[in-house]
Amino acid sequence: MSFPDVAPLAEAFRERLAVIADHAHRDRDEEGHLQRLIEVSERIDTLIAALPASELDPRFGHYLERRSYDKALAWIQSGGES
């Protein structure tokens, strides 16, 4: 099974985690914080839609389908072995 380029998706997952963790921004500008989260979530959706489904590892596909992005990121970082 080939391994599609998931580096942009991994970066989007990391950005999502950073946005979620940015409590200072959330406390200062709740609407702006939510907008950042929406934007990164839309980018994640777009990147996932562009992946060739036939080339996805079943476990990774399951993580994406269930929106288990922390698990998907861990899978990417392990080289597909977690």
TATAZI-V809156 format. One record per pair of residues at least 24 apart in sequence whose ideal C-beta (glycine too) atoms are under 8 Angstrom apart, sorted by sequence separation. I is the first residue (numbers start at 0). J is the second residue. If there is no record, write none. Layout:
i/j
I/J
I/J
//
This chain:
i/j
15/39
14/39
15/40
43/68
11/39
15/43
11/42
12/43
11/43
8/43
11/46
8/46
7/46
8/47
8/50
5/50
3/50
3/51
3/54
2/54
3/55
1/54
15/68
16/69
0/54
2/56
0/56
12/68
16/72
12/69
12/71
13/72
12/72
8/71
9/72
12/75
9/75
8/75
9/76
5/75
2/79
//
